[in-house]
Each structure stands twice: as structure tokens, then as C-alpha cells.
Amino acid sequence: MKLKKIVLDLETQREFAEVGGRGKNHLLKVSVCGIYDYATDKYQIFEEKELSKLAPISQTADQIIGFNIIDFDFQVIQPYLNFDISQVPAYDLLAEIEKVLGHRIDLVIVTGK
């Protein structure tokens, strides 16, 4: 049986300064969310108005993979979902890098941009 793993990344409508700083990720609003589903070998894109279609995919996933998804993406997308996405097993690449290096890094360092 193939596990249902998805890779998730999203972009926001607002910046931290527009919502009163960091720690208010739930107010940033989703602009677009993209996933790759290993089970179907397909990419899908969801605009804000389509996020209800993402809910059953993410809720039934065996694992959601992403960069800083626990402390960012999950918090941004939670207001659009009818379940607690933090209950879905996650593999957060930033957390794994932090375990190895002993400190957090910025996405700019990873991408070199």
C-alpha cells in the first residue's frame, strides 16, 4: 500500500506588517496553495476560493511535507479548514535542518536568493 504523502506550499495575500507583525499568521490569508500528491503523481493549485477542495486531500494525508509548515503554512491555512491540520503528521524540512545544524536558518540561505 502506497502512503498518501503530499508536499504543500502556499503564498499569502498579506505581509506581516499588514497584520501587526509575526505571530498573527492566521490573518495573512492564502493567495494560492500548491501541492504535489505522491499517490497520484500530480500537482494541484488552489486559489483562496478553492481551498475547500484542499481540505479532504490534506485531512486524509498520511503525511504533509513542507518547509516551515508547522510554524507557518499550517497556521495560515487553518482558518479555511474544518479540521485541525496540526493533527495530520507533518515532515517539516526547516525543523529537520534545525535538528542537524542546531539553529534555525532563513529560506534565503537555502535558496541563495
Backbone as a printed PyTorch tensor [residue, N CA C, xyz], in Angstrom:
tensor([[[  0.8380,  -1.1850,   0.0000],
         [  0.0000,   0.0000,   0.0000],
         [  0.8860,   1.2520,   0.0000]],

        [[  0.6120,   2.1390,  -0.8930],
         [  1.3670,   3.3800,  -1.0200],
         [  0.8280,   4.4130,  -0.0250]],

        [[  1.7280,   5.0210,   0.7360],
         [  1.3060,   6.0600,   1.6690],
         [  0.8820,   7.3050,   0.9100]],

        [[ -0.0870,   8.0020,   1.4620],
         [ -0.5560,   9.2360,   0.8390],
         [  0.1990,  10.4120,   1.4590]],

        [[  1.2660,  10.8080,   0.7770],
         [  2.0770,  11.9390,   1.2200],
         [  1.8600,  13.0800,   0.2450]],

        [[  1.7520,  14.2910,   0.7890],
         [  1.6470,  15.4640,  -0.0720],
         [  2.6790,  16.5000,   0.3580]],

        [[  3.1880,  17.2120,  -0.6140],
         [  4.0710,  18.3450,  -0.3650],
         [  3.2150,  19.5910,  -0.5300]],

        [[  3.2990,  20.5100,   0.4180],
         [  2.4370,  21.6870,   0.4240],
         [  3.2710,  22.9540,   0.5470]],

        [[  2.8840,  23.9650,  -0.2140],
         [  3.4870,  25.2870,  -0.0780],
         [  2.4150,  26.3080,  -0.4140]],

        [[  2.4360,  27.4290,   0.2590],
         [  1.4410,  28.4690,  -0.0190],
         [  2.0810,  29.8320,  -0.0500]],

        [[  1.3700,  30.7380,  -0.6670],
         [  1.7460,  32.1490,  -0.6970],
         [  0.6120,  32.9330,  -0.0530]],

        [[  0.9670,  34.0190,   0.6080],
         [ -0.0330,  34.7890,   1.3360],
         [ -0.4360,  36.0560,   0.5900]],

        [[ -1.6000,  36.5760,   0.9650],
         [ -2.1030,  37.8290,   0.4000],
         [ -1.4840,  39.0320,   1.0940]],

        [[ -1.1460,  38.8520,   2.3610],
         [ -0.6590,  39.9710,   3.1680],
         [  0.7450,  39.6910,   3.6780]],

        [[  1.4020,  40.7480,   4.1090],
         [  2.7170,  40.6400,   4.7420],
         [  2.5450,  40.8180,   6.2430]],

        [[  3.5650,  40.4410,   7.0090],
         [  3.4970,  40.5490,   8.4710],
         [  3.1470,  41.9640,   8.9200]],

        [[  3.7190,  42.9740,   8.2980],
         [  3.4740,  44.3650,   8.6870],
         [  1.9950,  44.7360,   8.5510]],

        [[  1.2960,  44.1040,   7.6190],
         [ -0.1190,  44.4200,   7.3920],
         [ -1.0490,  43.8170,   8.4360]],

        [[ -0.5660,  42.8140,   9.1750],
         [ -1.4200,  42.1570,  10.1720],
         [ -0.9370,  42.3820,  11.6020]],

        [[  0.0230,  43.2820,  11.7730],
         [  0.5010,  43.5970,  13.1190],
         [  1.7110,  42.8050,  13.5530]],

        [[  2.4670,  42.2720,  12.6120],
         [  3.7120,  41.5770,  12.9350],
         [  3.5820,  40.0630,  12.9430]],

        [[  4.6970,  39.4430,  13.2780],
         [  4.7420,  37.9720,  13.3440],
         [  3.8660,  37.4810,  14.4830]],

        [[  3.4780,  36.2400,  14.4200],
         [  2.6230,  35.6840,  15.4630],
         [  1.1470,  35.7890,  15.1360]],

        [[  0.8310,  36.3880,  14.0230],
         [ -0.5650,  36.5230,  13.5910],
         [ -0.7240,  35.8930,  12.2050]],

        [[ -0.0960,  34.7470,  12.0370],
         [ -0.0830,  34.0770,  10.7340],
         [ -1.4820,  33.7730,  10.2180]],

        [[ -2.4090,  33.5120,  11.1180],
         [ -3.7810,  33.1880,  10.7160],
         [ -4.4770,  34.3550,  10.0200]],

        [[ -3.9120,  35.5650,  10.1260],
         [ -4.5050,  36.7410,   9.4880],
         [ -3.9020,  37.0550,   8.1080]],

        [[ -2.8930,  36.3260,   7.7150],
         [ -2.1870,  36.6320,   6.4670],
         [ -3.0020,  36.3050,   5.2180]],

        [[ -3.9310,  35.3890,   5.2940],
         [ -4.8020,  34.9470,   4.1980],
         [ -4.0170,  34.3020,   3.0580]],

        [[ -4.5570,  33.2190,   2.5740],
         [ -3.9330,  32.4670,   1.4890],
         [ -4.2280,  33.1270,   0.1560]],

        [[ -3.2040,  33.3010,  -0.6420],
         [ -3.3620,  33.7510,  -2.0150],
         [ -3.5060,  32.5330,  -2.9180]],

        [[ -2.5480,  31.6220,  -2.7870],
         [ -2.5500,  30.3930,  -3.5700],
         [ -1.8280,  29.3100,  -2.7670]],

        [[ -2.2760,  28.0770,  -2.9220],
         [ -1.6420,  26.9370,  -2.2620],
         [ -1.4070,  25.8600,  -3.3140]],

        [[ -0.1860,  25.3690,  -3.3480],
         [  0.1470,  24.3110,  -4.2830],
         [  0.5190,  23.0490,  -3.5370]],

        [[  0.1410,  21.9150,  -4.1160],
         [  0.5200,  20.6320,  -3.5240],
         [  1.0550,  19.7080,  -4.6160]],

        [[  1.8710,  18.7630,  -4.1810],
         [  2.2390,  17.6270,  -5.0110],
         [  1.7750,  16.4070,  -4.2420]],

        [[  1.0000,  15.5470,  -4.8750],
         [  0.4540,  14.3470,  -4.2520],
         [  1.2270,  13.1400,  -4.7760]],

        [[  1.9990,  12.5070,  -3.9030],
         [  2.7890,  11.3470,  -4.3050],
         [  1.9080,  10.1920,  -4.7780]],

        [[  0.7470,  10.0120,  -4.1580],
         [ -0.1240,   8.8880,  -4.5100],
         [ -0.6380,   8.9830,  -5.9440]],

        [[ -0.9120,  10.1950,  -6.3930],
         [ -1.4460,  10.3750,  -7.7510],
         [ -0.3920,  10.8670,  -8.7340]],

        [[  0.7870,  11.2530,  -8.2130],
         [  1.8610,  11.8370,  -9.0130],
         [  1.3700,  13.0650,  -9.7720]],

        [[  0.5880,  13.8960,  -9.0610],
         [  0.0150,  15.0890,  -9.6890],
         [  0.2420,  16.3180,  -8.8130]],

        [[  0.3910,  17.4500,  -9.5080],
         [  0.4510,  18.7600,  -8.8690],
         [ -0.9380,  19.3850,  -8.9620]],

        [[ -1.3180,  20.1140,  -7.9200],
         [ -2.5830,  20.8400,  -7.9470],
         [ -2.3700,  22.2150,  -7.3330]],

        [[ -3.0750,  23.1890,  -7.8580],
         [ -3.0110,  24.5560,  -7.3550],
         [ -4.4120,  24.9570,  -6.9070]],

        [[ -4.4940,  25.5940,  -5.7460],
         [ -5.7700,  26.0410,  -5.2010],
         [ -5.6840,  27.5270,  -4.8850]],

        [[ -6.5560,  28.3200,  -5.4770],
         [ -6.6710,  29.7140,  -5.0880],
         [ -7.5030,  29.7670,  -3.8070]],

        [[ -7.5150,  30.9120,  -3.1670],
         [ -8.2180,  31.0430,  -1.8840],
         [ -9.6380,  30.5120,  -1.9690]],

        [[-10.3790,  30.8650,  -3.0050],
         [-11.7880,  30.4510,  -3.1230],
         [-11.9560,  28.9490,  -3.3410]],

        [[-10.8670,  28.2360,  -3.6450],
         [-10.9220,  26.8010,  -3.9160],
         [-10.3910,  25.9470,  -2.7680]],

        [[-10.0330,  26.5630,  -1.6440],
         [ -9.3850,  25.8230,  -0.5660],
         [-10.2620,  24.7450,   0.0580]],

        [[-11.5700,  24.8420,  -0.1150],
         [-12.4380,  23.7780,   0.3990],
         [-12.1410,  22.4470,  -0.2980]],

        [[-11.6230,  22.4960,  -1.5310],
         [-11.2490,  21.2860,  -2.2590],
         [ -9.9600,  20.6740,  -1.7040]],

        [[ -9.1310,  21.4950,  -1.0730],
         [ -7.8890,  21.0100,  -0.4860],
         [ -8.1390,  20.2800,   0.8330]],

        [[ -9.1820,  20.6490,   1.5430],
         [ -9.4420,  20.0850,   2.8710],
         [ -9.4770,  18.5500,   2.8860]],

        [[-10.2720,  17.8850,   2.0480],
         [-10.3020,  16.4180,   2.1240],
         [ -8.9810,  15.7640,   1.7140]],

        [[ -8.2310,  16.4130,   0.8470],
         [ -6.9300,  15.8730,   0.4360],
         [ -5.9620,  15.9240,   1.6100]],

        [[ -5.8950,  17.0620,   2.2600],
         [ -4.9470,  17.2180,   3.3630],
         [ -5.3980,  16.4610,   4.6080]],

        [[ -6.6880,  16.3820,   4.8440],
         [ -7.1920,  15.6910,   6.0290],
         [ -6.9260,  14.1890,   5.9680]],

        [[ -6.9200,  13.6210,   4.7970],
         [ -6.7100,  12.1780,   4.6580],
         [ -5.2560,  11.8150,   4.3350]],

        [[ -4.3730,  12.7910,   4.3260],
         [ -2.9600,  12.5220,   4.0400],
         [ -2.3180,  11.7650,   5.1930]],

        [[ -1.3960,  10.8710,   4.8430],
         [ -0.6060,  10.1840,   5.8640],
         [  0.5090,  11.0840,   6.3690]],

        [[  0.9180,  12.0460,   5.5200],
         [  1.9620,  12.9830,   5.9080],
         [  1.9250,  14.1820,   4.9690]],

        [[  2.1290,  15.3750,   5.5470],
         [  2.2600,  16.6010,   4.7570],
         [  3.6940,  17.0760,   4.9250]],

        [[  4.3380,  17.3510,   3.7990],
         [  5.7440,  17.7210,   3.7730],
         [  5.8640,  19.1780,   3.3140]],

        [[  6.7670,  19.9180,   3.9310],
         [  6.9820,  21.2990,   3.5070],
         [  8.0890,  21.9600,   4.2960]],

        [[  8.3820,  23.2060,   3.9490],
         [  9.4060,  23.9930,   4.6180],
         [  8.7230,  24.9830,   5.5480]],

        [[  8.9210,  24.8310,   6.8360],
         [  8.3180,  25.6760,   7.8770],
         [  6.7920,  25.5620,   7.8880]],

        [[  6.2800,  24.3880,   7.5650],
         [  4.8270,  24.2260,   7.5060],
         [  4.1710,  24.2310,   8.8820]],

        [[  4.8610,  23.7350,   9.8880],
         [  4.2500,  23.6660,  11.2230],
         [  4.0590,  25.0610,  11.8110]],

        [[  5.0770,  25.8950,  11.7360],
         [  5.0140,  27.2280,  12.3390],
         [  4.4990,  28.3150,  11.3970]],

        [[  4.2560,  27.9700,  10.1280],
         [  3.7700,  28.9890,   9.2090],
         [  2.5770,  28.5060,   8.3780]],

        [[  2.8230,  27.6590,   7.4100],
         [  1.7700,  27.2700,   6.4670],
         [  0.5210,  26.7300,   7.1700]],

        [[  0.6900,  25.8460,   8.1440],
         [ -0.4700,  25.2900,   8.8440],
         [ -1.2730,  26.3920,   9.5310]],

        [[ -0.5940,  27.3670,  10.1100],
         [ -1.2880,  28.4530,  10.8040],
         [ -2.0220,  29.3670,   9.8280]],

        [[ -1.4470,  29.5880,   8.6560],
         [ -2.0780,  30.4380,   7.6500],
         [ -3.3180,  29.7680,   7.0710]],

        [[ -3.2450,  28.4740,   6.8310],
         [ -4.3330,  27.7660,   6.1530],
         [ -5.4410,  27.3020,   7.1110]],

        [[ -5.1490,  27.2150,   8.4050],
         [ -6.1230,  26.6870,   9.3640],
         [ -7.4980,  27.3600,   9.3060]],

        [[ -7.6000,  28.6880,   9.1760],
         [ -8.9390,  29.3100,   9.1460],
         [ -9.8290,  28.8410,   7.9870]],

        [[ -9.2540,  28.2330,   6.9800],
         [-10.0180,  27.7700,   5.8130],
         [-10.4910,  26.3210,   5.9540]],

        [[-10.0430,  25.6370,   6.9940],
         [-10.2950,  24.2030,   7.1250],
         [-11.2990,  23.8970,   8.2250]],

        [[-11.9980,  22.7870,   8.0800],
         [-12.9930,  22.3670,   9.0730],
         [-12.4480,  21.2590,   9.9730]],

        [[-11.1240,  21.1380,  10.0380],
         [-10.4600,  20.1700,  10.9110],
         [ -9.1330,  20.7880,  11.3500]],

        [[ -8.5180,  20.2020,  12.3630],
         [ -7.2530,  20.7090,  12.8860],
         [ -6.1020,  20.1140,  12.0820]],

        [[ -5.5320,  20.9040,  11.1750],
         [ -4.4730,  20.4020,  10.2990],
         [ -3.2160,  20.0130,  11.0760]],

        [[ -3.0340,  20.5610,  12.2660],
         [ -1.8580,  20.1970,  13.0560],
         [ -1.9170,  18.7440,  13.5300]],

        [[ -3.0660,  18.0950,  13.3970],
         [ -3.2060,  16.6910,  13.7760],
         [ -2.7410,  15.7340,  12.6740]],

        [[ -2.5170,  16.2610,  11.4710],
         [ -2.0100,  15.4450,  10.3670],
         [ -0.4960,  15.3410,  10.5250]],

        [[  0.0670,  14.1450,  10.4370],
         [  1.5180,  14.0270,  10.5610],
         [  2.2390,  14.9090,   9.5380]],

        [[  3.2820,  15.5880,   9.9940],
         [  4.0000,  16.5320,   9.1340],
         [  5.4940,  16.2480,   9.1670]],

        [[  6.1260,  16.4970,   8.0440],
         [  7.5840,  16.4500,   7.9440],
         [  8.0070,  17.8500,   7.5340]],

        [[  8.5160,  18.5950,   8.5060],
         [  8.8880,  19.9860,   8.3000],
         [ 10.3870,  20.0580,   8.0270]],

        [[ 10.7310,  20.3990,   6.8000],
         [ 12.1360,  20.4400,   6.4050],
         [ 12.9470,  21.4170,   7.2470]],

        [[ 12.3590,  22.5560,   7.6030],
         [ 13.0800,  23.5210,   8.4340],
         [ 13.3980,  22.9210,   9.7990]],

        [[ 12.4590,  22.2130,  10.3900],
         [ 12.6950,  21.5850,  11.6930],
         [ 13.7960,  20.5300,  11.5980]],

        [[ 13.8230,  19.7900,  10.5100],
         [ 14.8550,  18.7660,  10.3270],
         [ 16.2310,  19.4080,  10.1470]],

        [[ 16.3100,  20.4870,   9.3830],
         [ 17.5770,  21.2000,   9.2130],
         [ 18.0520,  21.7570,  10.5540]],

        [[ 17.1170,  22.3000,  11.3300],
         [ 17.4530,  22.8570,  12.6440],
         [ 18.0270,  21.7800,  13.5720]],

        [[ 17.4670,  20.5690,  13.4990],
         [ 17.9830,  19.4700,  14.3310],
         [ 19.4450,  19.1760,  13.9950]],

        [[ 19.7710,  19.1950,  12.7260],
         [ 21.1310,  18.8760,  12.2850],
         [ 22.1030,  20.0150,  12.6040]],

        [[ 21.7070,  21.2470,  12.2900],
         [ 22.5970,  22.3930,  12.4740],
         [ 22.6080,  22.9330,  13.8990]],

        [[ 21.5320,  22.6920,  14.6250],
         [ 21.4380,  23.2130,  15.9830],
         [ 20.8830,  24.6230,  16.0540]],

        [[ 20.4450,  25.1750,  14.9040],
         [ 19.8410,  26.5080,  14.8790],
         [ 18.9720,  26.6330,  13.6420]],

        [[ 18.0670,  27.6010,  13.6820],
         [ 17.1860,  27.8490,  12.5410],
         [ 17.9300,  28.5800,  11.4390]],

        [[ 17.4540,  28.3830,  10.2110],
         [ 18.0030,  29.1120,   9.0760],
         [ 16.8740,  29.8160,   8.3700]],

        [[ 17.2330,  30.7540,   7.5270],
         [ 16.2700,  31.5070,   6.7360],
         [ 16.1550,  30.8650,   5.3660]],

        [[ 14.9750,  30.9200,   4.7590],
         [ 14.7700,  30.3690,   3.4250],
         [ 15.7280,  31.0050,   2.4160]],

        [[ 16.1130,  32.2580,   2.6470],
         [ 17.0470,  32.9380,   1.7580],
         [ 18.3910,  32.1950,   1.7270]],

        [[ 18.8100,  31.6820,   2.8550],
         [ 20.0620,  30.9410,   2.9190],
         [ 19.9500,  29.6490,   2.1120]],

        [[ 18.8210,  28.9840,   2.1890],
         [ 18.6080,  27.7260,   1.4840],
         [ 18.6040,  27.9430,  -0.0230]],

        [[ 17.9120,  28.9710,  -0.4830],
         [ 17.7740,  29.2010,  -1.9180],
         [ 18.9180,  30.0150,  -2.5070]],

        [[ 19.6270,  30.7410,  -1.6610],
         [ 20.7090,  31.5930,  -2.1540],
         [ 20.2300,  32.8730,  -2.7930]],

        [[ 18.9550,  33.2310,  -2.5830],
         [ 18.3900,  34.4610,  -3.1710],
         [ 18.0110,  35.4440,  -2.0880]]])
